[in-house]
Amino acid sequence: WGSATTLHGALAISNADTTTQCYEIRLKQGIYKPATLDTGETHIDTISQERGKTFSVLRAVQLKGGYTGIGESREINAENTVLSGDIDSNDSTTNGITRKASITYIDSNTPTRPGGDIVGNNSNLVMALGGLEQSASKANFTSSQQEGSFTQLEGLTITGGSAFASLGESLSNFSGGMACATLPPEPPILTAARKDTPTDSEAPGNACAPLLKNVLFAGNAAVIGGGLLAANNSGTSSLKVEDSAFSGNFGNIYGGAIAVVPLFGQPSALANRFQLDVSNSVIENNSSIAFGGGIIFTSAPSKDSASELNISKSIFKGNAASQKFIDPNSEAPLSNGGSILVMPLSTSDTSSGPINTRISESRFENNHADSFGGAIAVITGIMPGASHLTTQVDSSSFTNNTAESGGAIANVISGVGTSSLFSVVNSTFDGNATTAPANTDASSGRGMGGAIFTGSDGSTNEVAMVVDQSTFNGNTASANASASAIQNLSARGGKSILTVERSILWGTPASGETIVVANGVLNENNAYEPADPVDSDAKSTLNANIIQGGWTANGTGNIDADPM
């Protein structure tokens, strides 16, 4: 430790080492910054130059924090080893960590400035994994310890990266806490629309798939992926996040905490396979303006296997997707997925690769979206082209989440030839609510499904929601005569199927409205029969449930008996 180098110096050695002899960098407890900038600096070129410096990782390596500086002694605690973008040292911090990032929006003619705990001019990006230039090394970064390309970050905090600054604003897609990118082999592929299927030589399969363990991403702000951006135009982006936390990060467009997207947010014809595994982690108080307050997960056109999102034993709390960050009086909410948004990206010529999502043993509390899915939204049709999605939620809980439609979950598809199968097993829904004005016309889809909303738009689309062995209590909806618990809507000829079995739907909200299940065509009281565009292709079947008020429509074995 007496001859230790700087982090930039250690990375320079590792990046230049083609013999794989430098496989680990050990960091002594402390605060590390990519650059330094005088607080009073006003020269734009100087500010931009210093803000553009980052900790760059070009070859597979393990970065481990927590060392005390005495031999092998180490304390694994993310907060004792901090990589900070607060290069002018004026953020509001605790223990060197910027806790909350946001923006200060004035109007469309004025550059957006930093907000929250970020003050002044911070690093545009704290850490870059994979190189962000076309000429960068095309190294692989993988999460398997058995592979020579094993890459790991452990026992670190990444904080204070910001696309937004008091001077010298940068709206680079690579901004915020960390960007992990795999680039295509030739520059034209970045700009030219491709309609053909690439050859294997054109899609070399570079992997951006490190292991992040005991890492805290806090107080970072970006255009896409406030805490972490995983982007590629070829190969595999397959991240593993274990025992980690994302807190107080902000995404101006996509993903307050994490964004898994094709490079530059645009679909590419190159082969892509995205995978994100999150386990034993906490995603809290992150936000975005449009898509995915916590996580946005996408797939692009793929010639091989499905992309996968796997969440287990994790907590999502206080995340938000809301236009109100830039306009507190917004009356046209377009923000979806308070905690998680699954959204395939495609083109009019190319279908999106399928997405399989599995969420288990996780908690979702007090999350919000202005439009669909306070906790989780699975949405297609934002981009053209067909998409096929499968989502499974089991042994999870949803409490006090809110959205205009689908207080906890929204499963909504449109476009052409699209399908989405969503299943909920052994889960609980308590106190979730829609936020549309009272007595909103339910035929619009607004204000429907205090807990779950599912709907289809398009004659060739199929959307299905299967609920089994789950409990709904005290969920509320604001639309006129809509379902407080689960709402199923089929619009303009879409095919929407809802099946609920062996579940409990109970509890009387404060308004006195009992919990019911409806299919957008008929509820058990014949209270909701809107005309076109809602039609009878929406089908709901309920079997062997306990339902307050009973159920006399499709299904058998339902009883009205207090389960408490």
Residue, then its C-alpha position, 0 to 999 in steps of 0.5 A: w500500500g505504500s506504493a499504491t497508485t491512483l485509480h486512473g493509474a491502475l486502470a491505465i495499467s489494466n487497460a494496456d495489459t494484453t496478457t491478462q496478468c492484471y486481473e484485480i484492482r484493490l481500492k483503499q477506503g476513501i473518495y475517488k473522483p475522475a477529475t477536479l474542478d474549481t467551484g468558481e470556474t466559468h470557462i466553458d471549455t475547461i468545464s466541459q473538458e473536466r466533466g468529460k473525464t471518467f473512470s474508463v474500464l477497457r479490459a476485464v478486471q475486478l474492482k474491489g473496494g473496502y481495503t483498509g490499507i493494511g495488508e489484506s484487511r478489508e471491510i466490504n461496505a459500499e459506502n466506505t469506498v466512493l467513486s464520486g462525480d462531485i468534481d467541484s466538491n459542492d454537492s450536498t453529501t453525507n460521507g461523500i455520497t450525493r444522495k438524491a439527483s433531480i433536475t431544475y426545469i425552467d422552460s424549453n428554451t432554457p438548458t435543464r439544470p441539476g437539482g436535488d443534492i447535485v450542485g454546480n458542474n459534476s462529471n458527466l459520467v463517473m465510470a465507463l465500462g467497455g469504451l464509448e468510442q468506435s475505436a475502443s477495445k471490443a473486450n468482453f465483460t462477463s459475470s462468470q468466475q470461470e471465464g477469463s473475461f470475468t468482470q466484477l465491481e464489489g464494495l463500491t459506491i458510484t455517485g454524483g454523475s450528472a448529464f446536467a450542469s450549471l454550465g456546459e450542459s451535456l446531453s450525451n446518452f452516456s451519462g450518469g453513474m455508469a455506462c456499460a456498452t458494446l459497440p457495433p463493428e463499423p460506424p455506418i451501422l450506428t446511423a444507417a437503418r438496416k432491414d436485412t439480417p446481419t451475418d455472424s461476422e457483423a455481430p461479433g457478440n461482444a458481451c457487456a455482462p459484469l457482476l455488480k455485487n454490494v454496489l450502491f448507485a446513488g444520486n446520479a442523473a442521466v438522459i438514459g439510465g440515471g444509475l446504470l445504462a446497459a446499451n449495445n448494438s450487437g452481442t449480449s448485454s447480460l448484467k447481474v446485480e446482487d446485494s446492491a442498491f439504487s437510490g435517488n437516481f434520475g433518468n430524464i427519459y428512460g430508467g431512473a435507476i437502470a436502463v437496458v436499451p439498444l444503443f442510443g435508445q434506438p432499435s437495431a437490426l443487429a442481433n441483440r440479447f439482453q438479460l438483467d438479473v437482480s437479486n437481494s437488492v433495493i431499488e428506491n426513490n429513483s425517478s424518470i420523466a417518461f419510462g421506468g422510474g426504477i428500471i426500463f428493460t427493452s429488447a430489439p430485433s433479434k435473430d436468436s433467443a429471447s431477452e430475459l428480466n429476472i428479479s428475485k428477493s428485492i424491494f422496490k420502494g418510492n420510485a416514480a415515472s412522472q411528467k410532473f418533474i418538469d410540469p407540476n400541472s401536467e394534464a396529459p400524463l405519458s409516463n409508465g412503469g413507476s418501478i419497472l417498465v418492460m417495453p419492446l423496441s422494434t421497427s415497422d419492418t422488424s419485429s422485436g425479440p421476445i421478452n420473458t420476465r420473472i419476478s419472485e419474492s419481491r416487494f413493491e411499495n409506494n411507487h407511482a406512474d402518471s399513466f400505466g402501472g404504478a409498480i409494473a407496466v408491460i406495454t407494447g405499441i409505443m414502437p411499431g412492429a410485432s412483439h411477444l411478451t411473457t411475464q410471471v409474478d409470484s410470491s410478491s406483494f404490492t402495497n399503496n402503489t398508484a397510477e392513472s390506470g393499473g395502480a399496481i400492474a398494467n398489461v397493455i398491448s397495441g400495434v399489430g400481431t402482438s401478444s402478452l401473457f401475464s400471470v400472477v401467482n401467490s401474491t398480495f395487493d393492498g391499498n393500491a389505487t388509480t389516480a384519474p379524476a373521479n367518475t372518469d369515463a371508463s371506456s377510455g381505459r383511464g382510472m381502471g383497475g385499482a390493482i391490475f389493469t389489462g387491455s388490448d387494442g387491435s384485432t390481431n392482438e392477444v393479451a391474457m392475465v391469469v391470477d391464481q392464489s392471490t389476495f386483493n384488499g382495499n384497492t380503489a379505482s376512480a373510473n365510473a363503475s370500474a373495478s377496484a381490483i382487476q379490470n379487463l378492457s378490450a378496445r377496437g376488436g382486441k382480444s383480452i382474456l382474464t382468468v382469476e382462480r383460488s383468490i380472495l377479493w375483499g375489503t371495502p375502500a373508504s368510499g364504500e365501494t366494494i371490490v369487484v372484478a369486471n371485464g369492461v363489458l359486464n360486472e356482476n351488478n350489470a353496472y358497466e356496459p359501455a358502447d363501442p369501442v369496447d366490445s365483447d371480445a374481452k372475456s373474464t372467467l372467475n373460478a373458486n374465489i372468495i369475492q365480496g358481493g359475490w360473482t354471477a357472471n362467467g365461472t363457478g365455485n365463487i363464494d361471498a364469505d368474509p375470509m377474515 
